[in-house]
Amino acid sequence: MIALTVFGQPMIKMILSGVWVAALLVGSTMFFAPSESETHDGNQEGEKGAYFGALDYIKIDPMSISLIRDNAVRGYLLLNAAYTIDGKAAAAITVPLDFVMKDVIITSVHQSETLDVFKLSAFDTVKFQDQLERDINKKLGQKIVHEVLILKLEFISIEDVRDMQMRRS
């Protein structure tokens, strides 16, 4: 009988330890991997929302919008936003959605009479998001955008900008 050895040790121990590690790896993968019927939040297929499976989340580039009130620049609104779209319906649109989204945001900010730059705490972001969603879908002629998400909303007054410029010089 021929004994297989590696570095003077019987090869059978090495083979058994390799099989043990492989079995442990497969078992832990099977235990911790989610089943196909579960979604990312743990709900079963039948319990999830009506459109969450078919929506795409798209983040637009950060925007800096000058706020003009009483014929003068009062400050700048810094905005990060994203939107959810129906991917199938969006494929039929020929206009880039980012352009439409940015146009509607800038227009809404300039036309909004409720956006007081010194009372941003009173600004209703949910109402603003709903208004953006309606305006974008109206401009596109069909419901493509399902939700507008405001990720960041900050205001920098023109005085703050001047102070920052004075510190640099």
C-alpha positions as CSV (number, residue, x, y, z in Angstrom):
1,M,0.0,0.0,0.0
2,I,1.3,3.4,-0.9
3,A,0.9,6.1,1.7
4,L,0.3,9.7,0.4
5,T,2.2,12.2,2.4
6,V,2.7,15.9,2.2
7,F,5.6,17.3,4.2
8,G,5.8,14.0,6.1
9,Q,2.1,14.1,7.2
10,P,-0.6,11.8,5.9
11,M,-2.6,13.4,3.2
12,I,-5.9,12.1,4.5
13,K,-6.0,14.7,7.4
14,M,-5.5,17.5,4.9
15,I,-8.3,16.2,2.6
16,L,-10.7,15.9,5.5
17,S,-10.0,19.3,6.8
18,G,-10.6,20.8,3.3
19,V,-13.9,18.9,3.0
20,W,-14.8,20.2,6.5
21,V,-14.1,23.9,5.6
22,A,-16.0,23.5,2.3
23,A,-19.0,22.0,4.1
24,L,-18.9,24.8,6.7
25,L,-18.8,27.4,4.0
26,V,-21.7,26.0,2.1
27,G,-23.8,25.5,5.2
28,S,-23.3,29.1,6.4
29,T,-24.1,30.4,3.0
30,M,-27.3,28.5,2.8
31,F,-28.3,29.6,6.4
32,F,-27.6,33.3,6.0
33,A,-28.6,33.8,2.4
34,P,-32.2,35.2,2.0
35,S,-34.7,33.0,0.1
36,E,-36.0,34.2,-3.2
37,S,-39.5,34.9,-1.8
38,E,-38.1,37.6,0.6
39,T,-37.5,41.2,-0.3
40,H,-34.8,43.4,1.0
41,D,-36.8,44.4,4.1
42,G,-37.8,40.9,4.9
43,N,-41.4,41.0,3.7
44,Q,-42.9,38.2,1.6
45,E,-43.6,38.9,-2.1
46,G,-47.3,39.3,-1.6
47,E,-46.9,42.0,1.1
48,K,-44.6,44.4,-0.7
49,G,-45.9,47.7,-2.3
50,A,-47.5,47.7,-5.6
51,Y,-44.6,49.2,-7.6
52,F,-41.4,48.9,-5.5
53,G,-40.1,46.0,-7.7
54,A,-40.2,48.0,-10.9
55,L,-38.9,51.4,-9.8
56,D,-35.5,52.9,-10.3
57,Y,-34.0,55.4,-7.9
58,I,-32.0,58.1,-9.6
59,K,-30.0,60.8,-7.8
60,I,-29.5,64.1,-9.5
61,D,-26.4,66.2,-9.2
62,P,-26.3,68.7,-6.3
63,M,-27.9,72.0,-7.2
64,S,-27.2,75.6,-6.1
65,I,-30.2,77.8,-6.8
66,S,-30.1,81.5,-6.3
67,L,-33.1,82.9,-4.4
68,I,-34.3,86.2,-5.8
69,R,-36.8,88.1,-3.6
70,D,-37.7,91.8,-4.0
71,N,-35.5,92.1,-7.1
72,A,-32.3,91.1,-5.2
73,V,-30.4,87.9,-4.6
74,R,-31.1,87.0,-1.0
75,G,-29.1,83.8,-0.9
76,Y,-28.5,80.4,-2.3
77,L,-30.5,77.2,-1.8
78,L,-28.3,74.0,-1.8
79,L,-30.3,71.0,-2.8
80,N,-29.6,67.3,-3.2
81,A,-32.5,65.3,-4.6
82,A,-33.4,62.0,-6.1
83,Y,-36.5,60.6,-7.7
84,T,-38.1,57.2,-8.3
85,I,-39.3,56.4,-11.8
86,D,-41.0,53.6,-13.6
87,G,-38.2,52.2,-15.7
88,K,-40.5,50.8,-18.4
89,A,-42.3,54.1,-19.0
90,A,-39.1,56.1,-18.7
91,A,-37.6,54.1,-21.6
92,A,-40.1,55.6,-24.0
93,I,-39.3,59.2,-23.0
94,T,-37.0,61.1,-25.4
95,V,-36.2,64.0,-23.1
96,P,-33.5,63.4,-20.5
97,L,-35.3,63.2,-17.1
98,D,-32.5,65.1,-15.3
99,F,-33.1,68.1,-17.5
100,V,-36.8,68.1,-16.8
101,M,-36.2,67.5,-13.0
102,K,-33.8,70.4,-12.7
103,D,-36.0,72.7,-14.7
104,V,-39.1,72.0,-12.6
105,I,-37.1,72.4,-9.3
106,I,-35.6,75.7,-10.3
107,T,-39.0,77.0,-11.6
108,S,-40.8,75.8,-8.4
109,V,-38.2,77.5,-6.1
110,H,-38.5,80.8,-8.0
111,Q,-42.3,80.7,-8.2
112,S,-42.8,79.5,-4.6
113,E,-44.2,82.3,-2.4
114,T,-44.2,80.1,0.7
115,L,-40.4,79.7,0.6
116,D,-39.1,82.3,2.9
117,V,-35.3,82.1,3.1
118,F,-35.2,83.3,6.7
119,K,-37.9,80.9,7.9
120,L,-36.9,77.5,6.4
121,S,-38.2,75.7,9.5
122,A,-41.7,76.7,8.4
123,F,-41.2,75.4,4.9
124,D,-43.3,72.3,4.2
125,T,-40.9,69.9,2.3
126,V,-43.6,67.2,1.9
127,K,-45.8,69.6,0.1
128,F,-42.9,70.8,-2.0
129,Q,-42.0,67.2,-2.9
130,D,-45.6,66.5,-3.9
131,Q,-45.7,69.6,-6.0
132,L,-42.5,68.7,-7.8
133,E,-43.8,65.2,-8.6
134,R,-47.1,66.6,-10.0
135,D,-45.2,69.3,-12.1
136,I,-42.7,66.8,-13.5
137,N,-45.4,64.3,-14.5
138,K,-47.5,67.1,-15.9
139,K,-44.6,68.3,-18.0
140,L,-43.9,64.7,-19.3
141,G,-47.6,64.1,-20.0
142,Q,-47.8,60.8,-18.0
143,K,-47.0,59.4,-14.6
144,I,-43.3,58.4,-14.7
145,V,-42.0,59.9,-11.5
146,H,-43.5,58.2,-8.4
147,E,-41.7,60.1,-5.7
148,V,-39.3,63.0,-5.3
149,L,-36.8,62.6,-2.4
150,I,-35.2,65.6,-0.9
151,L,-31.8,64.4,0.5
152,K,-30.4,67.8,1.6
153,L,-31.9,71.3,1.7
154,E,-29.7,74.1,3.0
155,F,-29.7,77.9,2.7
156,I,-26.7,80.2,2.5
157,S,-27.6,83.9,2.8
158,I,-25.8,86.4,0.7
159,E,-24.3,87.9,3.8
160,D,-22.7,84.5,4.6
161,V,-21.3,84.4,1.1
162,R,-19.8,87.8,1.5
163,D,-18.3,86.9,4.9
164,M,-16.7,83.8,3.4
165,Q,-15.2,85.9,0.5
166,M,-13.9,88.5,3.0
167,R,-12.1,85.8,5.0
168,R,-10.4,84.4,2.0
169,S,-9.0,87.8,0.9
